[in-house]
Amino acid sequence: MINFIKNKYKFINSIYIFFLFFLIFFIKFSTISALANSFKIVDLEISKPYDNNFNKEKVINVAFEKAFEELILRITTLKEEELNSLINIKNIYSLIESFSIVDEKFIDNKYISKFEVEFNKKQLFKYLERNNIFPSIPNEKDLLLIPILINNKKNQLLLFSENIFFESWNAFNEKHYLLNYILPNEDIEDIRLIKKNINNIEQYDFNEIVKKYAINDHIILILFQEENNINALMKIYLNNKLIISNKKFNWNENYSHENIIKDLKNEFEIQWKKLNIINASIKLPITLSVKSKDYILIKKLDKKLYELDLVSNYYIDSFSSEEIIYKIIYNSTPDKFINEFTNSNIILNTSNPIWRVE
């Protein structure tokens, strides 16, 4: 009788493990097929003359090159003039997952079309790595910008609508920008605070103004004007880090305030990308444990790991009726990995060498 019970238990246990393996296999591959592991460029408009020389294949090639340029500007710190060495249509073709022409029309002997192009994320990262280029995670960010213009010669403090940089800031944007700027309201109390601290404006922390907007990330931009020269002091608070930088501009008819805004925005984009850089040379091994019977949590974890750009590889190392052990290779620091889970419904217990998912 005892042997019968033992054999029955073994049989049930083997059935359970088989079912668990099947479940993991199903979750793994159904998740991979359901999740997008690509970068998509949308609303890409291409216009070409519709004449005897019209060639649709050439139009598609142009669309692929433009989509690639837009993506590279979005995920790297490269400038437009530095892209030529990467533009190779054969290489670009190998990185494309799919594309579609979502709209096309003929107007005034012109062919106008809109494209959507998807690039394989992993293949793209490998391609950039071969070219010694470290990409960044393209995280979009809302932040507060407080721009102040001080005319030293006229002894003028120009705020809000009196400041041409404040008025024009959001009029100049590029599709590849990740930062979305929120400008402060024209508040009398804010004006009073800034004027009160004008003599130590470079040291003033602006906390009394910033805290009104409930946004941790912000930039204090102080522009000192001396004739045609602009000296920009930038205090950039991103991801709880402070970056202080200075930049000089010659403000004239050939280099307008629009050019200055574009250069400043490019500088802020670079600083933001540097904080999100993917360094493939860092290969941090992480071991995670999750309860085998918590099917919902297993699926959430698998989905999360697959979505993380800094996870270069992960797999199930072992499993039993009690737990599943994941092995992960992460291209950054342990703190960064933990922070990735901060706003998710997955809790990491890191008190032991094998971290537990709860």
C-alpha positions as CSV (number, residue, x, y, z in Angstrom):
1,M,0.0,0.0,0.0
2,I,2.9,2.4,0.9
3,N,4.6,1.6,-2.4
4,F,1.4,2.3,-4.2
5,I,1.1,5.7,-2.6
6,K,4.7,6.5,-3.3
7,N,4.4,5.5,-7.0
8,K,1.2,7.5,-7.2
9,Y,2.9,10.5,-5.8
10,K,5.8,10.2,-8.2
11,F,3.4,9.9,-11.1
12,I,1.4,13.0,-10.0
13,N,4.7,14.9,-9.5
14,S,6.0,13.9,-13.0
15,I,2.7,14.9,-14.5
16,Y,2.9,18.3,-12.7
17,I,6.5,18.9,-13.9
18,F,5.6,18.0,-17.4
19,F,2.6,20.4,-17.2
20,L,4.9,23.1,-15.7
21,F,7.4,22.6,-18.5
22,F,4.7,22.9,-21.1
23,L,3.3,26.0,-19.4
24,I,6.7,27.7,-19.4
25,F,7.3,26.7,-23.0
26,F,3.9,28.1,-24.0
27,I,4.4,31.3,-22.0
28,K,7.8,31.8,-23.4
29,F,7.0,31.4,-27.1
30,S,3.5,32.9,-27.0
31,T,5.0,36.0,-25.3
32,I,7.8,36.3,-27.8
33,S,5.4,36.2,-30.7
34,A,3.0,38.7,-29.1
35,L,5.6,41.3,-28.1
36,A,7.2,43.7,-30.5
37,N,11.0,43.4,-30.4
38,S,11.5,46.2,-32.9
39,F,11.7,50.0,-33.4
40,K,9.0,51.4,-35.5
41,I,9.3,54.6,-37.5
42,V,5.8,56.0,-38.5
43,D,4.4,58.9,-40.5
44,L,7.5,59.0,-42.7
45,E,6.5,61.0,-45.8
46,I,8.4,60.7,-49.1
47,S,7.7,63.0,-52.1
48,K,9.2,62.4,-55.5
49,P,8.4,63.8,-59.0
50,Y,6.2,61.5,-61.0
51,D,7.8,61.5,-64.4
52,N,9.5,59.2,-66.9
53,N,12.3,58.6,-64.4
54,F,10.1,57.6,-61.6
55,N,11.1,54.3,-59.9
56,K,9.2,53.0,-57.0
57,E,12.0,50.8,-55.8
58,K,14.2,53.9,-55.5
59,V,11.4,55.6,-53.5
60,I,11.3,52.7,-51.1
61,N,15.1,52.8,-50.7
62,V,14.9,56.5,-49.8
63,A,12.2,55.7,-47.3
64,F,14.4,53.1,-45.7
65,E,17.4,55.4,-45.5
66,K,15.3,58.2,-44.0
67,A,13.7,55.9,-41.5
68,F,17.2,54.6,-40.5
69,E,18.5,58.1,-40.1
70,E,15.6,59.1,-37.9
71,L,16.0,56.0,-35.7
72,I,19.8,56.5,-35.3
73,L,19.3,60.1,-34.3
74,R,16.7,58.9,-31.8
75,I,18.8,56.2,-30.1
76,T,22.4,57.6,-30.4
77,T,24.3,60.8,-29.7
78,L,25.4,61.0,-33.3
79,K,24.8,64.2,-35.3
80,E,23.3,64.3,-38.7
81,E,26.6,65.0,-40.4
82,E,28.1,61.9,-38.7
83,L,25.6,59.4,-40.2
84,N,27.1,59.0,-43.7
85,S,29.4,56.2,-42.7
86,L,26.4,54.1,-41.4
87,I,24.2,54.7,-44.4
88,N,24.4,51.5,-46.6
89,I,21.2,50.3,-48.2
90,K,22.3,46.7,-48.1
91,N,23.0,46.8,-44.4
92,I,19.7,48.7,-43.8
93,Y,17.7,46.1,-45.6
94,S,19.2,43.4,-43.3
95,L,18.0,45.3,-40.3
96,I,14.4,45.8,-41.4
97,E,11.7,43.6,-39.9
98,S,8.8,44.8,-42.0
99,F,7.5,47.9,-43.7
100,S,4.2,49.1,-45.2
101,I,3.0,52.0,-47.3
102,V,0.1,53.3,-45.4
103,D,-0.9,56.0,-47.9
104,E,0.1,57.0,-51.4
105,K,-1.3,59.6,-53.8
106,F,-0.4,61.6,-56.9
107,I,-0.7,65.4,-56.7
108,D,0.5,67.8,-59.4
109,N,2.8,65.3,-61.0
110,K,4.2,64.2,-57.6
111,Y,4.1,60.9,-55.9
112,I,3.6,61.3,-52.2
113,S,3.6,58.3,-49.8
114,K,3.6,57.6,-46.1
115,F,5.7,54.7,-44.8
116,E,5.9,52.7,-41.6
117,V,9.2,50.9,-41.1
118,E,10.1,48.4,-38.4
119,F,13.7,47.6,-37.5
120,N,14.8,44.5,-35.6
121,K,16.0,45.8,-32.3
122,K,18.6,43.1,-31.5
123,Q,20.1,43.1,-35.0
124,L,20.3,46.9,-34.9
125,F,22.2,46.8,-31.6
126,K,24.6,44.3,-32.9
127,Y,25.2,46.4,-36.1
128,L,25.9,49.5,-34.0
129,E,28.2,47.5,-31.7
130,R,30.2,46.4,-34.7
131,N,30.6,50.1,-35.6
132,N,31.7,50.9,-32.0
133,I,28.5,52.9,-31.4
134,F,26.7,52.5,-28.1
135,P,22.9,53.1,-28.5
136,S,20.6,54.4,-25.8
137,I,17.2,53.3,-24.7
138,P,14.7,55.7,-26.4
139,N,12.8,56.6,-23.3
140,E,10.6,59.7,-23.7
141,K,10.6,62.1,-20.8
142,D,8.5,65.0,-19.7
143,L,10.4,67.7,-17.9
144,L,10.1,71.3,-16.7
145,L,12.2,74.0,-18.4
146,I,12.7,77.4,-16.8
147,P,14.4,79.7,-19.3
148,I,15.7,83.1,-18.1
149,L,17.3,85.7,-20.3
150,I,19.5,88.4,-18.7
151,N,20.7,91.3,-20.8
152,N,23.8,92.5,-18.9
153,K,24.3,95.7,-20.9
154,K,20.7,96.9,-20.4
155,N,20.5,95.4,-17.0
156,Q,17.3,93.6,-18.0
157,L,15.7,90.4,-16.6
158,L,13.5,88.9,-19.3
159,L,11.0,86.3,-18.1
160,F,8.2,84.3,-19.6
161,S,6.4,86.2,-22.5
162,E,9.2,88.9,-22.5
163,N,11.8,86.2,-23.2
164,I,12.0,85.2,-26.9
165,F,13.5,81.8,-25.9
166,F,10.5,81.1,-23.6
167,E,8.0,82.1,-26.3
168,S,9.7,80.1,-29.1
169,W,11.0,77.1,-27.3
170,N,8.3,74.6,-28.2
171,A,7.9,75.9,-31.8
172,F,11.0,74.0,-32.9
173,N,10.9,70.3,-32.6
174,E,12.4,67.3,-34.4
175,K,10.7,63.9,-34.7
176,H,13.6,62.1,-33.1
177,Y,13.5,64.2,-29.9
178,L,12.8,62.3,-26.7
179,L,12.3,65.2,-24.3
180,N,9.0,66.9,-24.0
181,Y,9.3,70.4,-22.4
182,I,6.7,71.8,-20.0
183,L,7.1,75.6,-19.6
184,P,6.1,77.3,-16.3
185,N,3.0,79.5,-16.0
186,E,3.4,83.2,-15.9
187,D,3.1,83.4,-12.2
188,I,3.5,86.7,-10.3
189,E,4.9,84.9,-7.3
190,D,7.5,83.1,-9.5
191,I,8.5,86.5,-11.0
192,R,8.9,87.9,-7.5
193,L,11.1,84.9,-6.4
194,I,13.4,85.2,-9.4
195,K,13.8,88.9,-9.1
196,K,14.5,88.5,-5.4
197,N,17.3,86.1,-6.1
198,I,18.7,87.9,-9.2
199,N,22.0,88.8,-7.6
200,N,22.7,85.2,-6.8
201,I,20.8,83.7,-9.8
202,E,23.7,81.2,-10.6
203,Q,23.5,79.7,-7.1
204,Y,19.7,79.9,-6.7
205,D,18.1,76.3,-6.8
206,F,14.6,77.3,-8.0
207,N,13.1,74.7,-5.7
208,E,10.3,76.9,-4.6
209,I,9.1,77.2,-8.2
210,V,9.9,73.6,-9.4
211,K,7.9,72.0,-6.5
212,K,4.7,73.6,-7.8
213,Y,4.7,71.4,-10.9
214,A,5.2,68.0,-9.3
215,I,7.9,67.1,-11.8
216,N,11.3,65.9,-10.5
217,D,13.1,66.3,-13.8
218,H,13.8,69.9,-14.8
219,I,16.3,72.2,-16.5
220,I,17.2,75.7,-15.3
221,L,18.5,77.6,-18.4
222,I,20.0,81.0,-17.7
223,L,21.1,82.9,-20.8
224,F,23.4,85.8,-20.2
225,Q,23.5,88.3,-23.1
226,E,26.3,90.6,-23.8
227,E,25.8,92.4,-27.1
228,N,25.6,89.5,-29.6
229,N,27.2,87.0,-27.3
230,I,25.1,84.5,-25.3
231,N,26.6,82.5,-22.4
232,A,24.2,79.7,-21.4
233,L,24.3,78.2,-18.0
234,M,22.5,74.9,-17.9
235,K,21.5,73.1,-14.7
236,I,20.1,69.8,-15.8
237,Y,18.3,67.6,-13.3
238,L,17.5,64.1,-14.8
239,N,16.9,60.8,-13.0
240,N,18.0,62.4,-9.7
241,K,21.3,63.5,-11.2
242,L,22.6,67.1,-11.6
243,I,24.6,68.0,-14.7
244,I,26.0,71.5,-14.9
245,S,27.1,72.8,-18.3
246,N,28.0,76.0,-20.1
247,K,27.8,76.8,-23.8
248,K,28.5,80.0,-25.7
249,F,26.7,81.3,-28.8
250,N,27.1,84.3,-31.2
251,W,23.5,85.6,-31.6
252,N,23.3,87.4,-35.0
253,E,21.3,87.5,-38.2
254,N,23.1,84.4,-39.5
255,Y,22.6,82.5,-36.2
256,S,19.2,83.2,-34.9
257,H,17.5,82.4,-31.6
258,E,15.9,79.4,-33.5
259,N,19.5,78.0,-34.1
260,I,20.3,78.5,-30.4
261,I,17.2,76.7,-29.3
262,K,18.0,73.8,-31.7
263,D,21.6,73.5,-30.4
264,L,20.4,73.7,-26.8
265,K,17.8,71.0,-27.4
266,N,20.4,68.8,-29.0
267,E,22.6,69.2,-26.0
268,F,19.8,68.2,-23.6
269,E,19.0,65.2,-25.8
270,I,22.6,64.1,-25.6
271,Q,22.7,64.4,-21.8
272,W,19.5,62.4,-21.5
273,K,20.7,59.6,-23.9
274,K,24.0,59.3,-22.0
275,L,22.0,58.4,-18.9
276,N,20.2,55.6,-20.9
277,I,23.2,54.2,-22.8
278,I,23.4,50.5,-23.5
279,N,27.0,49.3,-22.9
280,A,27.2,45.8,-24.3
281,S,30.7,45.4,-22.7
282,I,29.0,45.2,-19.3
283,K,27.7,41.7,-18.9
284,L,26.2,41.4,-15.4
285,P,24.9,37.9,-14.5
286,I,21.7,37.9,-12.5
287,T,19.9,34.9,-11.0
288,L,16.2,35.2,-10.2
289,S,13.9,32.7,-8.5
290,V,10.1,32.7,-8.9
291,K,7.5,30.3,-7.4
292,S,6.5,27.6,-9.9
293,K,2.8,27.7,-9.1
294,D,2.4,31.5,-9.6
295,Y,1.6,31.3,-13.3
296,I,0.5,34.9,-13.6
297,L,3.8,36.2,-12.0
298,I,5.8,33.9,-14.3
299,K,4.1,35.4,-17.4
300,K,4.6,39.0,-16.1
301,L,8.3,38.4,-15.4
302,D,8.9,36.8,-18.8
303,K,7.1,39.7,-20.5
304,K,9.2,42.2,-18.5
305,L,12.5,40.6,-19.2
306,Y,11.7,40.4,-22.9
307,E,10.9,44.1,-23.0
308,L,14.0,45.3,-21.3
309,D,16.5,46.6,-23.8
310,L,19.4,46.2,-21.4
311,V,18.7,42.4,-21.1
312,S,21.0,40.9,-23.8
313,N,20.0,37.3,-22.9
314,Y,17.9,35.3,-20.4
315,Y,16.8,31.7,-20.0
316,I,15.4,29.3,-17.6
317,D,18.3,27.5,-15.9
318,S,16.2,25.0,-13.9
319,F,12.8,24.4,-12.5
320,S,11.0,22.2,-10.1
321,S,7.6,21.9,-8.4
322,E,8.7,24.7,-6.0
323,E,10.6,27.2,-8.1
324,I,11.9,28.3,-11.4
325,I,15.5,29.7,-11.7
326,Y,16.1,32.4,-14.4
327,K,19.6,33.3,-15.6
328,I,19.9,36.8,-17.0
329,I,22.7,38.8,-18.7
330,Y,22.2,42.5,-18.1
331,N,24.2,45.3,-19.8
332,S,24.3,47.7,-16.9
333,T,24.6,47.8,-13.1
334,P,22.5,46.0,-10.4
335,D,20.9,49.3,-9.3
336,K,19.8,50.0,-12.8
337,F,18.2,46.5,-13.1
338,I,16.3,47.0,-9.8
339,N,15.1,50.5,-10.9
340,E,13.6,48.9,-14.0
341,F,11.1,47.2,-11.8
342,T,10.3,50.2,-9.6
343,N,7.1,51.1,-11.2
344,S,6.0,47.6,-12.2
345,N,3.8,45.2,-10.2
346,I,6.8,42.9,-9.8
347,I,8.8,43.1,-6.5
348,L,12.4,42.0,-6.3
349,N,13.8,40.7,-3.0
350,T,17.5,41.1,-3.3
351,S,18.5,40.1,0.2
352,N,20.0,36.8,-0.9
353,P,22.5,35.9,-3.7
354,I,19.6,34.4,-5.7
355,W,17.1,37.2,-6.0
356,R,13.5,36.3,-5.5
357,V,10.6,37.6,-7.5
358,E,7.5,38.4,-5.4
